[in-house]
Amino acid sequence: MAALALAAIAGFGGRGAQAALAVPAGDEIAHLVKEGDTLEGLARAYLAAPRQWQLLQARNKVADPRRLQPGSVVWIPVRLQPSESATVQFVQGTVTSRARTNDTPAAVTPGGKLEEGTELQVGPESFVAVRLADGTVIRVQAQSDLQLRQLRRRGRAGSVQSVLEMREGGMESTVPPNSDPLRRFEIRTPLAVTSVRGTHFSVVMADSGQTTASVLNGSVAVQSRRDTDSKPAASLSAPTSLLSPGQGLAVTSDGTVGPARPLLPPPDTSGMPAILGDAGLLAIDIPSAPGAVRYAAQVATDAEFTQVVRNGNFASGQLRWKVLDDGRYYLAVRAIDDAGIAGLPTVQPFTVKTRPVAPLYQHPAPGAVVPRGAAELRCTEVPGVRWYRVQVATDAKFTTPVLDEQRLGECRLPVGALPAGSYFWRIASLLQLPEGQADQGPFAPQQPFTVADRPATLSLQALQAQDGDPTVHLHWPAQAGQRFQLQRAAAADLAFNTVIEDTLLETPTWTASNLPAGEYLIRIRVLDPSGLESDFSPPRKIRVGSGLRTGAGLPLSTSGGEQVGRP
């Protein structure tokens, strides 16, 4: 099968670079002889001891070990080099390893050692970062199959010689700069071989077998395996293309190396909120990038992206994952062009703050009109929450709130004193920390309402009837196309062991008209169009009235204080 060879070589094309070029032929390295080379010197440079020169003589059938022909090739068996190991830095999800001497898969854990020949299998929604002996960090993406084919050192104290074989998936590598011209780092796929030095690059295999490479730092020399496999050491004279930083290329399934092309520019994340508070999904939207056909995105806990916790490819700038725990994170997103080449990344820090969850809006409905002088904003209670914060403003950005109640014991706020006009309101929950301080959760997305003068024809009896209506209305924010599963349980059933009602909703609203008077708990699961489902939200408490009131507008109760229900 045809393939690609990449080499990132400082001063590529010079004599020193040619003499150092390591060309794989199975498990051997081709050394191009220069003036003054001897087998003993090569054994000292490549192998564990100079006395092993006789093994090189037997392999290469050299008559005089002290007089080698400049321009000829000496083959170095990799098995004669001292072995090294790799160290697992970070694991997310399901990652297993299979040692060369053991067919039984074992779970990969941080800090574990990986020996030469180990096979790594990375499951869906998983990730692993591995550090090689020379400081190279490889980041293996979800649904990848990778073997650490060779982990060797050139001589006792020489540079590390690493060869990785990727059978499926994708990976990104950061190779630290090294002045040793003999250092070797390769990533092989069924279609391509990449050989780099001192660079930051990625290699991805498509389902079709196509291989793409993109370079962020360093220089990468590209050769087709159709040329390099024709005869031993053919890559020393094969045609070579040079990729500069910010360039990439694609190799088709027949081995044709496409032309170098500029990587797409970094996507625009300037409009991304600094704090994300959706407790159902991790949802990030970025604008479409010119030339992009899809997007590759990762979320990590570190700026170097060695601890990736979310990874995915998306058809648009609507990035969706399962929700993360509260904390500080980094987003890296790259636009992918029509050749499948990933562009330059944008890295954006952000914070997830979803706890305590915000209440649900209960009254008024979004955009509703409430009467001036008697209006009240109401929302559900959140079990375990100490206080509620309710803000009202005349603009959706809440530049200057006209009301800001920060420690309400109940999730309700009278707004009868507001003058007639258009407003927005938003709500948040607050926990009480052991030191007495308040820990505020995210605000729910704002909702509009209007305060208007009460019509002169509206009677007191009508107002009382409206106030005593036992119908419950709930509203909450949502993304386009989302559906919802709502469950109702008794107020004391925090675990929802006995679900009273379980219903599927097509819109982010719920209305109940004939519930028995009393208190209930409500929880909601988001069903996203992407196929992802959130966990159930923390429960909220609702109160259902009887609809019966006294002439003063208070709930009608028995002499014992119990609320009178409907017949």
C-alpha positions in Angstrom: 0.0 0.0 0.0 1.3 3.5 -0.8 2.1 5.8 2.0 3.6 9.1 3.1 6.9 9.9 4.7 7.3 13.2 6.7 10.6 14.5 8.2 11.0 17.7 10.2 14.7 18.3 9.9 16.6 21.5 10.8 18.6 22.6 7.8 17.0 19.9 5.6 19.1 19.0 2.6 22.5 19.6 4.2 25.1 16.9 4.4 24.7 16.4 8.2 20.9 15.9 7.7 21.5 13.3 5.0 23.9 11.3 7.0 21.5 11.3 9.9 18.4 10.4 8.0 16.8 7.3 9.6 14.8 5.4 7.1 12.7 2.4 8.4 12.8 -0.9 6.5 10.8 -3.2 8.7 12.7 -3.0 12.1 15.9 -1.6 10.7 17.4 1.9 10.3 19.3 2.9 7.2 22.4 5.0 7.9 23.9 6.8 4.9 27.7 6.4 5.3 29.9 9.6 5.3 33.6 10.0 5.2 35.3 8.6 8.3 32.5 6.3 9.4 33.5 2.8 10.8 31.4 -0.1 12.1 32.8 0.4 15.6 31.8 4.0 15.5 28.3 3.2 14.3 27.9 0.5 17.0 29.0 3.2 19.6 26.5 5.7 18.2 23.5 3.4 17.6 23.9 0.3 19.9 24.5 -0.5 23.5 28.2 -1.2 23.2 31.0 -0.6 20.6 31.9 -4.4 20.6 28.6 -5.1 18.8 30.2 -3.9 15.5 30.5 -7.5 14.6 26.7 -7.9 14.5 26.6 -4.9 12.1 29.3 -6.6 10.0 27.4 -9.8 9.8 24.1 -8.0 8.9 25.7 -5.8 6.2 28.4 -8.3 4.9 31.1 -5.6 5.2 34.6 -6.8 4.3 36.6 -4.1 6.1 34.8 -2.6 9.2 37.2 0.3 9.2 36.8 1.3 5.6 33.2 2.0 4.7 32.3 3.4 1.3 30.8 6.9 1.6 27.3 7.1 0.1 26.6 3.4 0.8 24.0 2.3 3.4 24.6 0.5 6.6 21.5 -1.2 8.1 21.1 -0.9 11.9 18.8 -3.6 13.5 16.6 -1.8 16.0 16.5 -4.9 18.2 20.1 -4.3 19.1 19.4 -0.8 20.6 18.8 -0.3 24.4 15.0 -0.4 25.2 13.0 2.5 26.8 9.5 2.8 28.2 6.7 5.4 28.1 4.6 6.9 31.0 0.9 7.5 31.1 0.2 11.1 32.0 -3.6 11.3 31.9 -6.6 9.0 31.1 -10.2 9.9 30.4 -12.8 7.3 29.8 -12.0 3.7 28.8 -8.4 3.0 27.7 -6.9 -0.5 27.7 -3.4 -1.8 26.9 -2.2 -5.1 25.7 1.5 -6.0 26.2 3.5 -7.8 23.6 4.0 -10.7 26.1 0.3 -10.8 27.4 -2.9 -11.0 25.3 -5.1 -10.0 28.2 -6.2 -6.3 28.0 -5.5 -4.2 31.1 -7.0 -0.9 32.2 -4.6 2.0 31.6 -4.0 4.3 34.7 -2.1 7.5 35.2 1.5 7.0 36.1 1.6 3.5 34.6 4.6 2.3 32.5 4.1 1.2 28.9 6.8 -1.1 27.4 7.8 -1.5 23.7 5.2 -3.3 21.7 2.2 -2.3 23.9 -1.1 -1.8 22.1 -3.4 1.0 23.2 -7.1 1.0 22.5 -9.0 4.2 23.3 -12.8 3.9 23.6 -15.6 6.3 22.6 -15.5 9.6 24.4 -12.1 8.7 25.8 -8.5 10.1 25.7 -5.0 9.2 26.8 -1.8 11.3 27.0 1.5 9.4 27.0 5.0 10.9 27.7 7.9 9.3 25.9 11.5 9.1 27.3 12.6 12.2 25.5 9.7 14.4 26.7 7.6 13.9 23.6 3.9 14.0 24.5 1.4 12.1 22.4 -2.3 12.8 22.8 -4.4 9.9 21.5 -8.0 10.7 20.6 -11.2 8.7 21.1 -11.8 5.5 19.1 -8.1 5.1 18.3 -5.9 2.0 18.1 -2.2 2.6 18.6 0.9 0.4 19.1 4.2 1.6 20.7 6.1 -0.4 18.1 9.6 0.8 19.0 10.8 2.5 22.1 14.6 2.5 21.9 17.6 4.7 22.6 20.5 5.4 20.2 23.5 4.1 22.2 23.7 4.2 26.0 23.1 8.0 26.3 22.0 8.9 22.8 18.7 10.2 21.6 15.4 8.3 21.8 14.2 6.3 18.8 10.4 6.0 18.9 8.1 4.4 16.3 4.3 4.4 16.8 1.9 2.5 14.6 -1.6 3.9 14.4 -4.2 1.6 13.0 -7.3 3.7 13.6 -8.2 7.2 14.8 -6.1 10.3 15.4 -3.4 11.7 17.5 -1.5 14.9 18.2 2.2 15.1 19.1 4.4 17.7 20.7 8.1 16.8 20.0 10.6 19.0 22.0 13.4 20.5 19.9 16.6 18.5 19.9 19.9 19.3 18.1 20.8 15.6 17.7 20.4 14.9 14.0 20.0 11.2 14.7 16.9 11.4 16.9 14.0 9.5 15.4 10.3 9.9 16.0 7.8 8.3 13.6 4.1 7.8 13.4 3.0 5.1 10.9 -0.5 4.4 9.5 -1.5 1.9 6.9 -1.1 4.8 4.4 1.5 7.2 5.8 4.7 7.5 7.8 5.5 10.8 9.5 9.0 11.5 10.8 9.5 14.7 12.8 12.0 16.6 14.9 11.1 19.5 17.1 7.6 20.2 15.9 3.9 20.3 16.9 1.7 18.3 14.5 -1.3 16.1 14.1 -2.0 13.0 12.1 -5.6 11.8 11.4 -6.9 8.7 9.6 -10.3 9.0 7.9 -12.7 6.1 7.5 -11.8 6.0 3.8 -8.1 5.4 4.7 -7.0 8.9 3.7 -4.3 10.4 6.0 -4.0 14.1 6.7 -1.2 15.9 8.4 -1.1 19.5 9.7 1.9 21.3 11.2 1.7 24.1 13.8 5.4 24.5 14.5 8.6 23.3 12.8 9.3 22.1 9.3 8.0 18.8 7.8 9.5 17.1 4.7 7.1 15.0 2.8 7.9 11.9 0.6 5.6 9.4 -1.0 6.1 5.7 -0.1 5.5 4.8 -3.7 9.0 6.3 -4.2 10.6 5.3 -0.9 9.5 1.6 -1.1 10.9 1.0 -4.5 14.3 -0.1 -3.3 16.3 0.1 0.0 17.2 3.6 1.2 15.3 5.1 -1.8 14.0 7.9 0.4 17.5 9.4 0.5 17.0 10.4 -3.1 13.2 10.5 -3.5 11.4 13.7 -4.4 10.7 15.8 -1.3 8.1 18.5 -0.6 8.5 20.8 2.4 5.7 21.8 4.7 6.2 25.0 6.6 4.5 26.0 9.9 0.8 26.7 9.2 0.6 24.3 6.3 -1.0 20.8 5.8 -1.6 18.2 3.2 -3.7 15.1 2.5 -2.6 11.8 1.1 -5.3 9.9 -0.9 -5.9 6.2 -0.6 -3.8 5.5 -3.7 -0.8 7.2 -2.1 -1.0 10.5 -4.0 0.5 13.3 -1.9 -1.6 16.4 -2.4 -0.1 19.9 -2.6 0.8 21.8 0.5 -2.0 24.2 1.4 -2.4 26.9 4.1 -4.3 25.8 7.2 -7.6 27.5 7.8 -7.4 30.4 10.2 -8.4 29.9 13.9 -12.2 30.0 14.4 -13.7 33.0 16.2 -14.5 32.3 19.8 -14.7 36.0 20.9 -18.4 35.7 21.5 -18.2 32.7 23.8 -19.3 33.4 27.4 -16.6 33.3 30.0 -18.8 31.3 32.3 -21.2 28.5 31.2 -24.0 27.6 33.6 -26.2 25.1 31.7 -26.6 22.1 34.0 -28.0 19.9 31.2 -25.4 20.1 28.4 -22.1 21.7 27.7 -23.2 23.8 24.7 -20.9 26.2 22.9 -21.7 28.0 19.7 -19.2 29.6 17.4 -19.8 31.4 14.1 -19.2 29.6 10.8 -15.7 29.9 9.5 -15.0 30.5 5.8 -13.9 27.4 4.0 -14.8 25.1 6.9 -16.9 21.9 6.2 -16.8 20.7 9.8 -15.1 21.4 13.1 -12.8 19.4 15.5 -13.0 20.5 19.2 -11.6 19.5 22.5 -12.1 20.5 26.1 -9.2 20.0 28.6 -8.4 20.9 32.1 -4.9 22.2 31.1 -3.8 24.7 28.5 -1.4 22.1 27.0 -4.3 19.7 26.3 -2.7 16.7 27.9 -5.8 16.2 30.0 -8.7 16.2 27.5 -12.1 15.4 29.0 -14.3 16.1 25.9 -13.5 15.6 22.3 -15.6 15.6 19.1 -16.1 16.4 15.4 -19.1 18.5 14.5 -20.9 19.4 11.2 -21.4 23.0 12.4 -20.2 25.5 15.0 -22.8 24.1 17.5 -20.5 22.1 19.8 -22.4 19.8 22.2 -21.1 17.4 24.9 -22.3 15.9 28.2 -22.1 18.4 31.0 -18.8 18.8 33.0 -18.3 19.3 36.7 -17.9 22.8 37.8 -14.3 24.1 37.3 -11.9 25.8 35.0 -11.4 24.4 31.4 -9.9 25.2 28.0 -11.5 24.9 24.6 -9.5 24.2 21.5 -11.4 24.3 18.2 -10.1 23.9 14.6 -11.9 24.3 11.3 -11.5 21.4 8.9 -11.3 22.1 5.2 -12.7 20.2 2.2 -9.6 18.0 2.1 -10.1 16.9 5.7 -7.1 18.9 7.0 -7.5 20.5 10.4 -6.7 24.2 10.6 -5.0 26.4 13.1 -6.5 26.1 16.6 -8.2 28.7 18.8 -7.7 28.1 22.5 -10.2 29.7 24.8 -10.3 29.4 28.6 -13.7 29.2 30.3 -15.4 28.3 33.5 -18.2 25.9 34.1 -20.4 26.9 37.1 -23.7 25.0 37.2 -24.3 24.5 40.9 -26.4 25.3 42.7 -28.9 25.1 39.8 -31.2 28.0 39.1 -34.9 27.7 39.8 -37.4 27.3 37.0 -39.5 30.3 35.9 -43.1 29.9 37.1 -44.9 33.2 36.7 -45.3 35.2 34.5 -44.9 33.4 31.2 -42.2 34.7 28.9 -43.3 38.0 27.3 -46.5 38.1 29.5 -48.2 41.3 30.6 -48.7 41.7 34.4 -50.9 44.4 36.1 -49.1 47.3 37.7 -49.6 47.5 41.5 -50.3 43.8 42.1 -47.6 41.9 40.1 -45.4 39.2 41.5 -42.5 37.2 40.0 -42.5 33.6 41.1 -40.1 30.6 40.5 -39.7 27.1 41.9 -37.8 26.3 45.0 -34.6 24.2 44.8 -34.1 21.7 47.7 -31.0 22.4 49.7 -30.7 26.1 48.6 -30.6 28.7 51.3 -31.5 31.9 49.4 -32.6 33.1 46.0 -31.5 36.1 43.9 -33.9 37.9 41.6 -32.9 40.7 39.3 -35.1 43.0 37.2 -33.7 45.3 34.5 -34.9 47.3 31.6 -32.2 45.8 29.2 -31.3 42.2 28.5 -27.7 42.7 29.6 -28.7 43.9 33.0 -26.5 46.9 32.8 -28.2 48.7 35.7 -30.8 46.5 37.4 -33.8 48.3 38.8 -34.3 45.5 41.4 -31.7 43.2 42.8 -32.8 41.1 45.8 -29.9 38.9 46.7 -31.1 36.9 49.7 -34.7 36.0 49.3 -35.9 33.2 51.6 -38.6 32.3 49.0 -38.3 32.4 45.2 -40.8 35.1 44.7 -40.6 38.9 44.4 -43.4 41.5 44.4 -42.9 44.0 41.6 -46.1 46.0 42.0 -44.2 49.2 42.5 -42.6 49.1 39.1 -43.8 51.7 36.6 -45.5 50.5 33.4 -42.9 49.4 30.8 -40.9 46.5 29.4 -38.5 44.5 31.7 -36.3 41.5 31.9 -35.9 39.2 34.9 -33.5 36.5 35.9 -33.0 34.2 38.9 -30.2 32.3 40.7 -29.9 30.0 43.7 -27.5 30.6 46.6 -26.0 28.0 49.0 -24.7 28.9 52.4 -21.1 27.9 52.9 -19.9 26.6 56.4 -18.3 30.0 57.0 -21.7 31.7 56.4 -20.8 33.1 53.0 -23.1 32.7 50.0 -22.2 30.5 47.0 -24.2 31.7 44.0 -25.0 29.5 41.1 -25.5 30.7 37.5 -28.4 33.0 36.5 -31.1 31.4 34.4 -31.3 33.0 31.0 -33.3 36.2 31.3 -37.0 36.3 30.4 -39.0 39.4 29.3 -42.2 40.6 30.8 -44.3 43.8 30.6 -45.9 45.8 33.4 -49.1 47.6 32.3 -51.8 49.6 34.0 -54.7 47.6 35.0 -57.8 48.0 32.7 -60.5 50.0 34.4 -63.1 47.3 33.6 -61.3 44.6 35.5 -63.3 43.8 38.6 -62.0 42.8 42.0 -63.8 39.4 41.7 -62.0 38.7 38.5 -58.6 39.5 40.1 -59.4 37.2 42.9 -60.4 34.4 40.6 -57.2 34.9 38.6 -55.1 34.9 41.8 -56.8 31.7 43.1 -56.4 29.8 39.8 -54.9 26.4 40.8 -53.3 26.0 37.3 -49.5 25.7 37.4 -47.4 27.0 34.5 -43.6 26.3 34.2 -41.2 27.7 31.6 -37.5 27.3 31.1 -34.8 28.2 28.5 -34.0 25.8 25.7 -32.0 25.3 22.5 -33.8 24.9 19.2 -35.0 21.4 18.6 -34.7 20.1 22.1 -37.4 18.0 23.8 -37.8 17.3 27.5 -38.8 14.5 29.9 -40.6 15.9 32.9 -41.3 13.8 36.1 -43.4 14.7 39.1 -43.2 13.2 42.6 -44.5 13.9 46.1 -42.7 16.8 47.9 -41.1 14.3 50.4 -39.8 12.0 47.7 -36.4 13.6 46.9 -35.2 10.4 45.2 -38.2 10.1 43.0 -38.8 6.5 44.1 -42.4 6.8 43.2 -42.9 8.9 40.1 -46.5 10.3 39.9 -46.2 11.7 36.4 -43.7 11.0 33.6 -44.3 13.0 30.4 -42.5 13.9 27.2 -42.7 17.6 26.2 -42.0 19.0 22.7 -41.6 22.6 24.0 -40.0 24.1 27.2 -43.3 24.6 28.9 -45.5 22.5 31.2 -49.1 23.3 32.4 -51.0 21.4 35.0 -54.7 22.3 35.6 -56.3 19.6 37.7 -53.7 18.5 40.3 -54.8 18.0 43.9 -53.8 20.9 46.1 -50.4 20.4 47.8 -46.7 20.5 47.2 -44.8 18.5 44.6 -41.3 18.0 43.2 -40.5 18.5 39.5 -37.4 17.4 37.6 -36.5 17.6 33.9 -34.2 15.8 31.5 -33.0 17.5 28.2 -33.3 15.4 25.0 -31.0 17.1 22.5 -31.4 16.8 18.7 -27.8 15.5 18.6 -28.9 12.3 20.5 -27.3 13.3 23.8 -29.4 13.2 26.9 -28.7 15.2 30.1 -29.1 13.8 33.5 -32.3 14.8 35.3 -32.1 18.2 36.8 -32.1 18.7 40.6 -35.7 18.8 41.7 -37.8 22.0 42.1 -40.8 22.4 44.4 -44.1 23.6 43.2 -47.3 24.5 45.2 -50.7 23.8 43.8 -53.6 25.8 45.2 -57.1 24.7 45.8 -58.6 27.6 43.9 -60.8 28.5 46.8 -60.2 31.8 48.5 -61.8 34.1 51.1 -63.2 37.5 50.3 -59.8 38.9 51.4 -58.0 36.8 48.8 -56.5 34.3 51.2 -56.6 30.5 50.7 -59.7 29.0 52.2 -58.8 26.9 55.2 -60.6 24.7 57.8 -60.7 25.7 61.5 -57.7 23.5 61.9 -55.7 25.5 59.4 -55.7 22.9 56.6 -56.3 24.2 53.1 -59.8 23.3 51.7 -59.5 21.3 48.5 -61.7 21.4 45.4 -64.8 19.1 45.5 
